[in-house]
Amino acid sequence: METLIILIMGIVVGFYMGKRAGSADPAEIKVTYENFGPGDYQEDDEDRDSWEGGFWEASDPKKLSAYIEIEYIDGNDSITKRAVRVREFDNELYGGIIMGRCELRNATRTFRFDRVRKCVDLETGEVVRDVKQYLNDLYDKSPEKSAEILADDYIDILKVIFFVAKADGQYRKEEKEVVSNYVRVLVRDDRITTKMIDQILNEMDVPSMQGFKMALGRVLKSGEVNPEQLATCCKEIVDTQKSVHPMEKEALQYIEKNLSSL
């Protein structure tokens, strides 16, 4: 009896569902991207861009803020005029490539140097003859270039400062201000921001006490910076707090000891 009841209920439900499906208004049927195969969905021709390459493959990406207008011919031979807020560029990938916010598409896009037909700097009005050379010249004068020099040429100084700043396990706003002020003098560029410095430090491991001592030794031996200014920076970092952590105290004493032997 139970089997017969279940069978009847199944027939009724099946009939009801079939009737609903057969009578549905086509306009009410929802179509999602999951209904399409790989080649079924296409953008409107007006919005479609050719694949210009992935910026993640760039070997030496350079951050740069620039605002340019380009006449561009893409891989499909489509010609468009676009205002682009440049974020990064690379000189090697695909012979040179830009990554930035395209205002025509209102999205992030990549653009190859060799496909830029015309270019104008929208901030200055300057007509750009060579996009690659122009972006590199802008970069050489930019705070991003100064940040690159800081990360490449002053890594041991950053290790010394970062160890002192993080000796108590924290890195406070007041300490960041001290570090930023010192770094701007160090690289002679007031445009370097605290955010830029944080990005560099975030890519570093906090040195151990031994690592701190070795880094300080290399800095003092190189003679590349004024040791008294470095010591003052470290002391000002510690002075941002009322109490002194034992590791901060040990670090300052080690710096003082090594300066006295110079």
C-alpha distance (Angstrom), angle and dihedral (degrees) to the residues before:
residue distance angle dihedral
M1 . . .
E2 3.83 . .
T3 3.79 90.1 .
L4 3.80 91.2 52.1
I5 3.84 91.8 50.1
I6 3.81 91.9 50.5
L7 3.82 90.6 48.8
I8 3.81 92.3 51.7
M9 3.81 92.5 47.7
G10 3.78 90.0 51.2
I11 3.80 92.3 52.8
V12 3.81 92.0 48.7
V13 3.81 94.0 48.7
G14 3.79 91.7 46.2
F15 3.80 92.0 50.8
Y16 3.81 92.1 48.5
M17 3.82 94.5 49.0
G18 3.80 91.7 46.0
K19 3.77 90.8 51.6
R20 3.82 91.9 51.0
A21 3.80 92.6 49.4
G22 3.77 92.7 47.4
S23 3.78 94.1 50.2
A24 3.80 98.9 42.1
D25 3.76 117.5 126.0
P26 3.84 106.9 -115.5
A27 3.79 88.9 -135.1
E28 3.79 89.2 62.7
I29 3.80 94.8 55.4
K30 3.81 108.1 103.7
V31 3.79 115.9 -138.3
T32 3.81 118.3 -158.9
Y33 3.80 131.9 -175.7
E34 3.80 87.9 -103.7
N35 3.82 88.4 69.8
F36 3.79 91.8 63.0
G37 3.76 129.2 80.9
P38 3.84 121.5 -131.1
G39 3.80 93.6 -85.7
D40 3.78 100.5 36.1
Y41 3.81 102.2 81.5
Q42 3.80 119.0 72.1
E43 3.76 132.8 172.3
D44 3.78 120.1 -127.6
D45 3.79 110.2 -84.8
E46 3.81 89.5 -117.8
D47 3.82 91.7 61.1
R48 3.78 102.6 35.5
D49 3.82 120.0 108.1
S50 3.78 126.0 -169.7
W51 3.79 119.0 -115.7
E52 3.80 105.6 -90.7
G53 3.80 98.2 179.5
G54 3.79 137.9 -85.2
F55 3.79 116.1 -79.5
W56 3.81 91.2 -152.4
E57 3.82 87.0 79.0
A58 3.81 92.3 62.6
S59 3.80 111.1 125.9
D60 3.81 97.5 -157.9
P61 3.83 109.3 18.5
K62 3.78 115.0 -172.8
K63 3.79 122.3 -157.9
L64 3.78 114.1 -134.5
S65 3.79 136.6 161.4
A66 3.81 110.9 -141.8
Y67 3.80 136.0 142.8
I68 3.78 115.7 -145.8
E69 3.79 140.3 160.9
I70 3.78 116.7 -140.0
E71 3.77 137.3 -174.4
Y72 3.77 101.6 -141.5
I73 3.79 135.3 -170.0
D74 3.79 110.9 -161.7
G75 3.80 131.9 -157.6
N76 3.80 90.1 -82.9
D77 3.83 91.0 54.8
S78 3.80 90.4 -111.6
I79 3.81 112.6 148.7
T80 3.81 119.5 -147.3
K81 3.79 137.1 164.1
R82 3.81 112.6 -133.4
A83 3.79 139.1 177.3
V84 3.80 107.5 -139.9
R85 3.79 129.7 -169.3
V86 3.79 100.8 -150.1
R87 3.80 116.5 -139.2
E88 3.80 102.9 168.0
F89 3.78 140.8 -6.0
D90 3.78 137.6 -168.8
N91 3.81 127.0 -153.2
E92 3.80 98.6 -153.5
L93 3.80 110.6 39.0
Y94 3.83 109.7 96.2
G95 3.79 87.4 -14.3
G96 3.80 90.2 -57.6
I97 3.78 131.8 -23.7
I98 3.82 139.2 -162.5
M99 3.79 125.8 -146.1
G100 3.79 118.1 -164.4
R101 3.78 150.1 119.0
C102 3.80 111.0 -64.8
E103 3.80 110.7 -150.9
L104 3.81 92.3 -162.1
R105 3.81 91.4 61.1
N106 3.82 95.9 24.9
A107 3.79 87.4 -133.7
T108 3.80 142.5 91.9
R109 3.80 112.5 -80.8
T110 3.81 138.9 170.7
F111 3.80 124.0 -131.2
R112 3.79 127.9 -167.7
F113 3.80 118.0 -133.8
D114 3.81 92.8 -132.6
R115 3.82 92.1 58.5
V116 3.81 96.7 53.5
R117 3.83 106.9 104.7
K118 3.80 98.4 178.1
C119 3.79 134.1 7.5
V120 3.80 136.7 -172.7
D121 3.80 128.2 -176.3
L122 3.81 101.8 -126.2
E123 3.81 92.3 -159.8
T124 3.81 95.7 56.2
G125 3.79 104.3 16.7
E126 3.80 90.5 -124.6
V127 3.81 116.5 152.6
V128 3.81 107.5 -128.3
R129 3.80 116.4 -141.3
D130 3.81 98.2 179.4
V131 3.81 114.6 29.1
K132 3.80 94.8 -169.0
Q133 3.80 94.0 50.9
Y134 3.79 92.2 42.6
L135 3.81 95.1 52.8
N136 3.79 91.3 46.2
D137 3.81 91.1 50.7
L138 3.81 89.9 50.3
Y139 3.78 90.2 48.3
D140 3.81 93.4 51.2
K141 3.83 88.8 57.4
S142 3.80 95.7 42.3
P143 3.83 132.5 100.8
E144 3.82 86.4 -121.9
K145 3.80 87.9 66.0
S146 3.80 90.1 51.4
A147 3.81 89.1 50.9
E148 3.80 89.5 51.9
I149 3.80 90.6 51.8
L150 3.79 89.3 49.2
A151 3.81 92.3 52.7
D152 3.81 94.4 44.0
D153 3.79 104.8 37.0
Y154 3.81 105.0 27.6
I155 3.79 102.2 41.2
D156 3.82 94.6 124.9
I157 3.80 91.4 51.6
L158 3.80 89.2 51.7
K159 3.80 89.9 50.3
V160 3.81 90.9 54.3
I161 3.80 93.3 47.8
F162 3.80 94.5 42.1
F163 3.79 92.7 51.2
V164 3.80 92.2 53.3
A165 3.80 92.2 44.9
K166 3.82 92.9 50.1
A167 3.80 97.8 37.0
D168 3.81 91.1 106.7
G169 3.81 92.6 44.4
Q170 3.82 96.0 -102.8
Y171 3.78 138.3 86.1
R172 3.79 109.4 -156.9
K173 3.78 132.7 -165.5
E174 3.82 92.3 -108.2
E175 3.80 90.7 52.7
K176 3.81 91.0 49.4
E177 3.80 90.2 54.5
V178 3.80 91.1 53.9
V179 3.80 91.4 48.5
S180 3.81 92.4 47.2
N181 3.80 93.1 50.8
Y182 3.80 91.3 50.8
V183 3.81 93.8 46.1
R184 3.82 92.9 51.1
V185 3.81 89.6 55.8
L186 3.80 91.0 43.4
V187 3.81 95.4 56.4
R188 3.82 94.8 27.8
D189 3.79 94.4 -124.3
D190 3.80 121.6 117.4
R191 3.82 90.7 -172.0
I192 3.80 94.2 74.2
T193 3.78 107.4 109.7
T194 3.77 131.3 -148.1
K195 3.80 87.5 -115.5
M196 3.82 91.1 58.4
I197 3.78 91.0 50.7
D198 3.80 91.6 46.9
Q199 3.80 90.1 53.5
I200 3.80 90.4 55.3
L201 3.80 93.9 45.8
N202 3.80 92.4 46.6
E203 3.79 88.6 61.5
M204 3.80 90.7 55.1
D205 3.76 129.8 79.5
V206 3.79 113.5 -125.3
P207 3.82 104.2 -104.0
S208 3.78 121.9 -117.1
M209 3.80 118.8 -122.1
Q210 3.79 88.4 -96.9
G211 3.80 90.9 49.0
F212 3.80 89.7 50.3
K213 3.79 92.1 52.1
M214 3.80 93.1 47.9
A215 3.82 91.9 48.4
L216 3.81 91.5 49.2
G217 3.80 90.2 49.7
R218 3.81 91.5 53.9
V219 3.82 92.1 47.0
L220 3.81 93.7 51.1
K221 3.79 92.4 44.2
S222 3.81 93.2 50.8
G223 3.79 93.9 53.5
E224 3.82 89.5 -148.9
V225 3.81 95.6 133.6
N226 3.77 139.1 32.3
P227 3.83 103.1 -93.5
E228 3.81 92.3 -154.8
Q229 3.82 91.3 57.5
L230 3.81 90.5 49.2
A231 3.81 90.9 50.0
T232 3.81 90.6 48.4
C233 3.80 90.7 51.8
C234 3.81 91.6 51.9
K235 3.80 92.0 48.1
E236 3.82 91.8 48.9
I237 3.81 89.4 52.1
V238 3.79 90.8 55.7
D239 3.81 92.0 42.9
T240 3.82 91.3 61.9
Q241 3.82 86.1 81.3
K242 3.78 131.6 57.9
S243 3.80 94.6 -134.5
V244 3.80 127.6 50.6
H245 3.80 119.8 -135.3
P246 3.85 114.4 -134.1
M247 3.81 91.6 -118.5
E248 3.81 90.6 50.7
K249 3.77 89.8 51.8
E250 3.80 91.9 48.9
A251 3.82 91.4 49.1
L252 3.82 93.6 50.6
Q253 3.79 91.4 47.6
Y254 3.81 90.5 50.4
I255 3.82 91.2 50.5
E256 3.82 91.7 48.4
K257 3.80 91.8 48.1
N258 3.80 93.0 51.8
L259 3.80 93.5 45.2
S260 3.78 91.3 53.1
S261 3.80 90.2 55.9
L262 3.79 94.6 55.4
